[in-house]
Amino acid sequence: MQALPTYDDVAAAARRIEGHAHRTPVLRSRTADALLGAELFFKCENLQRSGAFKFRGAYNALARFDAGQRRAGVVAFSSGNHAQAIALAARLQGIPAAIVMPHDAPAAKVAATRGYGAEIIVYDRYTEDREVIAVHLARERGMTLVPPYDHADVIAGQGTATQELIEEVGPLDDLFVCLGGGGLTSGAALAARALAPGCRVHGVEPEAGNDAQQSLARGEIVHIATPQTIADGAQTQHLGALTFAIIRRDVADIVTASDDQLVEAMRFFAERMKIVVEPTGCLAFAGARHAGIDLVGRRVGIIVSGGNIDLARYAALLAAEPAAKRASLESPL
Amino acid sequence: MQALPTYDDVAAAARRIEGHAHRTPVLRSRTADALLGAELFFKCENLQRSGAFKFRGAYNALARFDAGQRRAGVVAFSSGNHAQAIALAARLQGIPAAIVMPHDAPAAKVAATRGYGAEIIVYDRYTEDREVIAVHLARERGMTLVPPYDHADVIAGQGTATQELIEEVGPLDDLFVCLGGGGLTSGAALAARALAPGCRVHGVEPEAGNDAQQSLARGEIVHIATPQTIADGAQTQHLGALTFAIIRRDVADIVTASDDQLVEAMRFFAERMKIVVEPTGCLAFAGARHAGIDLVGRRVGIIVSGGNIDLARYAALLAAEPAAKRASLESPL
């Protein structure tokens, strides 16, 4: 296993991405405050370049390439935000990029990734293993593989979102973070431990796939089948070695949110806060609202992780009024 | 006619609203920049308290009430953003508020306004005149009427959005502003003239109701029938005496945008910038994109005026792919 990244790596990443990544805004909502009886600070990574926090880690990882690595290029496998983040960061740094994507990836995502100038390598998700293809490609062409979460530079880059949040609003009592493979959560934990030592960091994963919760309970990385959830960015089957080690050490707990709770949060974000948030990006707020953690009177950070969702799908989710509905939304502040 | 407000009034309003109104973020989009060949700065008043710039003018107007006015309270007539802005500003300042709303106003808007603690006075929009009712109510109860746009304190308050924008990003070459009754546009013009003297201010109104464009051409306030447009915040029938005088003096031109162009902009905001913008709030960007004004190489401000839209309606507009579609959106940066 690589050495665990530290807060110093987060601080170094912050210097590397400065002027390249957006310093995203922190939004407030009196309605949300009133719902939870707390002071909430929403760090809006849906407003980040490429539409998600992933750009931070991708840019940081590529910025650490040496001259040979830069010439040979980068490989990534992902059908989601990591692919677009690597493609964009590579283009900005003049590094060739090859992205391994499933043959049935949404046309809009393929087009966006290609639009960033990346080469698309298509595979059949039912008969081939993308990791094998990516590793093979990396060897064959001498390219460097940047995995989506279990990588020190990626984790350090993701931690900069929390660093910026705490720099802007001051110490927090609680921080809720969307959790898939654990890159964002472990980066957040590194930053929070250094900048707001008393802060409890809560990872929030989909109810349908609570592998991180199980992993903490068992003290080892638990593998699960691909979870069925609308949070497509958190359909990971297991934590990584690095993310598990950091999360076990620095995170207070892992809680879960159901798909209905994610839709409720998505509608809240649109209706009350006027921001578009993808299902995965709704995990943190849904967890803060429903996981039964007492937040009354506390200062609470919420990392809104991304906003990349097909418009037709987004429209359909907004239109479908969830069961647990309006009542709670009718006392605006 | 009252004396015209000046930039000094905008600066004074900025001091009054500080700490009460949000200093809203300015967002960038490389995709939008590439589409127009310009540097665009989006001032996001959809992220303002009560969901629209209207809070600025409302708060400023109420902050100038004397003790007697504060006790007697405020009256406003509006089925839209001005109503909610007055209701919220009044509550924050401990002033009683009565809002005159049509009997068939959307339940969500009535609930939101009542939620802010305002008294709702219902009228029949087919048989009664809301202005007459409001004036009568003001006289009867000794309350002060704050009209939605033709009022010096309201105009000065709206100007603070442009002041903040220019303070944050520096001088602009062009500024596009959504135009209904002209409160936002005339406030913007006052601020731009003082802070960025070379800046061309463009008002953008719905194609279906170009009364301001006609008014400038004729040199007098033109009245039109209520225009049929999805930009419900710009369904005004005429400019006010104050807004007309300022716009005539300080605005470079008035252009228009069609409903299809507004939907296209709304989808762009959701898909590319991850923000929820109501149809009226899309006017400025749609005008910048389609009105034929050469913006290449220029620094352009876009005032995104608000984000209040019924979710079901928003979902329907996002889902309905407009005729002029995807091609232009498929080269993300």
Chai-1 contact restraints between the chains, C-beta under 6 A:
chainA,res_idxA,chainB,res_idxB,connection_type,confidence,min_distance_angstrom,max_distance_angstrom,comment,restraint_id
A,P25,B,P25,contact,1.0,0.0,6.0,A-B,restraint_1
A,N46,B,K274,contact,1.0,0.0,6.0,A-B,restraint_2
A,L47,B,K274,contact,1.0,0.0,6.0,A-B,restraint_3
A,A111,B,E330,contact,1.0,0.0,6.0,A-B,restraint_4
A,A112,B,P332,contact,1.0,0.0,6.0,A-B,restraint_5
A,G115,B,S331,contact,1.0,0.0,6.0,A-B,restraint_6
A,G115,B,P332,contact,1.0,0.0,6.0,A-B,restraint_7
A,A270,B,V276,contact,1.0,0.0,6.0,A-B,restraint_8
A,E271,B,L311,contact,1.0,0.0,6.0,A-B,restraint_9
A,K274,B,N46,contact,1.0,0.0,6.0,A-B,restraint_10
A,K274,B,L47,contact,1.0,0.0,6.0,A-B,restraint_11
A,K274,B,V276,contact,1.0,0.0,6.0,A-B,restraint_12
A,K274,B,G307,contact,1.0,0.0,6.0,A-B,restraint_13
A,I275,B,I275,contact,1.0,0.0,6.0,A-B,restraint_14
A,V276,B,A270,contact,1.0,0.0,6.0,A-B,restraint_15
A,V276,B,K274,contact,1.0,0.0,6.0,A-B,restraint_16
A,G307,B,K274,contact,1.0,0.0,6.0,A-B,restraint_17
A,L311,B,E271,contact,1.0,0.0,6.0,A-B,restraint_18
A,L311,B,L318,contact,1.0,0.0,6.0,A-B,restraint_19
A,A315,B,A315,contact,1.0,0.0,6.0,A-B,restraint_20
A,A315,B,L318,contact,1.0,0.0,6.0,A-B,restraint_21
A,A315,B,A319,contact,1.0,0.0,6.0,A-B,restraint_22
A,L318,B,L311,contact,1.0,0.0,6.0,A-B,restraint_23
A,L318,B,A315,contact,1.0,0.0,6.0,A-B,restraint_24
A,A319,B,A315,contact,1.0,0.0,6.0,A-B,restraint_25
A,E330,B,A111,contact,1.0,0.0,6.0,A-B,restraint_26
A,S331,B,G115,contact,1.0,0.0,6.0,A-B,restraint_27
A,P332,B,A112,contact,1.0,0.0,6.0,A-B,restraint_28
A,P332,B,G115,contact,1.0,0.0,6.0,A-B,restraint_29
